[in-house]
């Protein structure tokens, strides 16, 4: 880890995951503060940098924080980043307005900027206020489609500085019908393979089941293409590492995210384990209901 004081400013839309993010960072050994008064931000950062072996420090703030004016925070950061003893990064947690509205309605919490109006009106006001911070932030994570554990994994991948030589690799599967995954570095489309969804005995099974794997590999198309993908991934990972990229997310997609992408992701994970990596595997849509309208017409 660098001898400079590592500062992560965590901000974003209310309800987008700031509290979860700070908790994960704290579990990883960061010192974490939330809703710290903005007028004390500079003295806090300067004091933290005065220690000989500074621990990384995460500071959370949003529209509720006392004294928060986005342009003033940005000006302060511009002033501080010129210092040789500081490394300051801004993380912005975003989320679609519709999903934020659902979260506030589900928890029956009042949006901090609603002021007697609907949650959606408060969200719109906050989005306008926060836009300068979103444009300024070096890292933006959209949590609209992320479960809490997926957000936690992303934070660990991006901000775990305990071992800078370690490379965190995530392998995921997803369904194109339910949207692309956020922050994937490499995305492979497996929809060229025959779809097990249209085999009655396989429809309710998944890529974790042996019968589905046998169906996918039967024609030989899978083996030929997977070998090329494997060679590409194994050649890229050390190159990413040499460039200081500590986390890599490799995603495999199919239509529904239950058969072809799951099988390929599991096969790639096993390949990487054999090569000495310890990948994390996430199947985003594995539990999704099989639906003909997602899968398209039968071939």
ZAMARGU-4260 file (C-alpha; in steps of 0.2 Angstrom, whole numbers, plus 5000, padded with zeros to 4 digits):
<rodrens>
0) 5000/5000/5000 | 5006/5018/4996 | 5014/5028/5011 | 5002/5042/5006 | 4985/5044/5016
5) 4972/5035/5006 | 4955/5044/5007 | 4939/5038/4999 | 4925/5050/4998 | 4909/5040/4997
10) 4893/5049/4991 | 4878/5047/4980 | 4860/5046/4980 | 4851/5042/4996 | 4846/5024/4996
15) 4859/5019/4984 | 4870/5009/4996 | 4881/5021/5005 | 4879/5013/5022 | 4882/4996/5015
20) 4898/5002/5007 | 4905/5010/5022 | 4901/4994/5032 | 4911/4983/5020 | 4925/4995/5020
25) 4926/4995/5039 | 4926/4976/5038 | 4941/4977/5026 | 4951/4988/5039 | 4946/5005/5033
30) 4942/5019/5046 | 4925/5024/5041 | 4915/5040/5045 | 4897/5044/5039 | 4889/5061/5038
35) 4904/5070/5044 | 4901/5089/5044 | 4908/5096/5028 | 4917/5111/5037 | 4927/5098/5047
40) 4932/5088/5031 | 4948/5097/5027 | 4955/5097/5045 | 4951/5078/5046 | 4960/5074/5030
45) 4975/5084/5035 | 4976/5077/5052 | 4974/5059/5045 | 4989/5062/5033 | 5000/5067/5048
50) 5002/5049/5054 | 5017/5039/5049 | 5007/5023/5044 | 4990/5030/5040 | 4976/5018/5039
55) 4964/5021/5023 | 4950/5032/5028 | 4932/5032/5020 | 4921/5047/5023 | 4903/5046/5018
60) 4892/5061/5015 | 4876/5065/5004 | 4862/5078/5003 | 4858/5076/5022 | 4876/5080/5027
65) 4877/5097/5036 | 4885/5110/5025 | 4885/5100/5009 | 4887/5110/4994 | 4893/5100/4979
70) 4904/5113/4971 | 4912/5118/4987 | 4917/5100/4991 | 4924/5098/4973 | 4934/5114/4976
75) 4941/5107/4992 | 4946/5091/4984 | 4955/5100/4970 | 4965/5109/4983 | 4970/5094/4993
80) 4974/5082/4978 | 4989/5092/4974 | 4997/5087/4991 | 5010/5073/4989 | 5005/5064/5005
85) 4987/5062/5000 | 4978/5050/4988 | 4960/5055/4987 | 4946/5046/4977 | 4928/5049/4975
90) 4915/5035/4974 | 4898/5040/4968 | 4884/5027/4971 | 4870/5029/4959 | 4853/5020/4956
95) 4838/5022/4945 | 4824/5034/4951 | 4812/5020/4949 | 4822/5008/4960 | 4825/5021/4973
100) 4807/5025/4974 | 4803/5006/4976 | 4816/5005/4990 | 4809/5020/5000 | 4791/5014/4998
105) 4796/4996/5003 | 4805/5002/5019 | 4792/5016/5022 | 4806/5028/5025 | 4804/5047/5020
110) 4816/5053/5007 | 4827/5067/5015 | 4823/5079/5001 | 4804/5075/4999 | 4799/5089/5011
115) 4781/5083/5012 | 4780/5078/4994 | 4782/5061/4986 | 4798/5051/4987 | 4800/5052/4968
120) 4799/5071/4969 | 4813/5071/4982 | 4823/5059/4972 | 4822/5071/4957 | 4827/5085/4967
125) 4842/5076/4975 | 4848/5070/4958 | 4849/5088/4952 | 4858/5093/4967 | 4870/5078/4966
130) 4874/5079/4947 | 4891/5089/4949 | 4897/5076/4962 | 4892/5062/4949 | 4902/5070/4935
135) 4917/5073/4947 | 4918/5056/4954 | 4932/5044/4948 | 4921/5029/4951 | 4903/5027/4949
140) 4893/5011/4954 | 4875/5010/4948 | 4866/4998/4961 | 4850/4998/4952 | 4852/4979/4948
145) 4863/4974/4962 | 4859/4964/4977 | 4867/4969/4993 | 4880/4954/4992 | 4884/4959/4974
150) 4888/4977/4980 | 4898/4971/4994 | 4908/4960/4982 | 4911/4975/4970 | 4917/4986/4985
155) 4929/4972/4990 | 4936/4970/4973 | 4939/4989/4970 | 4945/4994/4987 | 4954/4980/4996
160) 4972/4986/4997 | 4979/4974/5010 | 4988/4964/4996 | 4991/4975/4981 | 4999/4960/4972
165) 4983/4950/4973 | 4971/4950/4959 | 4953/4948/4963 | 4944/4939/4948 | 4925/4938/4948
170) 4916/4927/4935 | 4898/4930/4933 | 4883/4924/4923 | 4868/4934/4918 | 4853/4935/4906
175) 4853/4948/4892 | 4834/4949/4894 | 4837/4956/4911 | 4850/4969/4907 | 4869/4970/4905
180) 4880/4968/4921 | 4888/4984/4928 | 4906/4986/4928 | 4911/4970/4919 | 4928/4971/4911
185) 4925/4957/4898 | 4908/4951/4892 | 4905/4935/4882 | 4889/4932/4873 | 4885/4913/4873
190) 4868/4914/4864 | 4876/4906/4848 | 4874/4889/4858 | 4858/4879/4856 | 4847/4884/4870
195) 4842/4870/4883 | 4827/4880/4888 | 4818/4872/4873 | 4821/4855/4879 | 4807/4850/4890
200) 4817/4839/4902 | 4831/4853/4904 | 4820/4869/4905 | 4818/4869/4924 | 4836/4863/4926
205) 4851/4875/4926 | 4869/4876/4920 | 4874/4868/4937 | 4866/4852/4932 | 4876/4839/4922
210) 4862/4835/4909 | 4862/4854/4904 | 4881/4853/4902 | 4881/4838/4892 | 4868/4846/4880
215) 4878/4862/4878 | 4894/4852/4874 | 4887/4839/4863 | 4889/4847/4847 | 4907/4853/4849
220) 4904/4872/4846 | 4906/4875/4865 | 4923/4867/4866 | 4931/4876/4851 | 4925/4893/4857
225) 4928/4891/4875 | 4946/4886/4871 | 4948/4903/4863 | 4940/4912/4877 | 4951/4903/4890
230) 4967/4907/4880 | 4962/4925/4879 | 4957/4927/4897 | 4973/4918/4903 | 4984/4930/4892
235) 4975/4946/4898 | 4974/4943/4917 | 4993/4944/4919 | 4993/4960/4908 | 4980/4968/4918
240) 4989/4964/4934 | 5005/4972/4927 | 4996/4988/4924 | 4990/4988/4942 | 4972/4982/4939
245) 4968/4973/4955 | 4951/4967/4951 | 4944/4959/4935 | 4926/4955/4931 | 4922/4942/4917
250) 4904/4940/4913 | 4895/4927/4902 | 4878/4930/4896 | 4864/4921/4888 | 4846/4925/4885
255) 4839/4921/4902 | 4854/4918/4912 | 4850/4901/4918 | 4858/4888/4907 | 4872/4892/4894
260) 4880/4907/4904 | 4879/4898/4920 | 4888/4882/4913 | 4901/4893/4904 | 4905/4903/4920
265) 4907/4888/4930 | 4918/4880/4917 | 4929/4896/4917 | 4930/4897/4936 | 4936/4879/4936
270) 4949/4883/4923 | 4955/4898/4932 | 4957/4888/4948 | 4968/4875/4939 | 4978/4890/4934
275) 4981/4896/4952 | 4967/4909/4953 | 4953/4910/4966 | 4939/4917/4957 | 4922/4923/4965
280) 4907/4916/4955 | 4891/4925/4954 | 4875/4919/4945 | 4864/4934/4944 | 4849/4927/4936
285) 4850/4908/4941 | 4835/4909/4952 | 4825/4919/4939 | 4809/4911/4932 | 4810/4902/4915
290) 4800/4912/4903 | 4796/4909/4885 | 4794/4928/4881 | 4812/4931/4887 | 4820/4916/4877
295) 4813/4921/4860 | 4806/4909/4847 | 4811/4891/4847 | 4825/4887/4834
</rodrens>
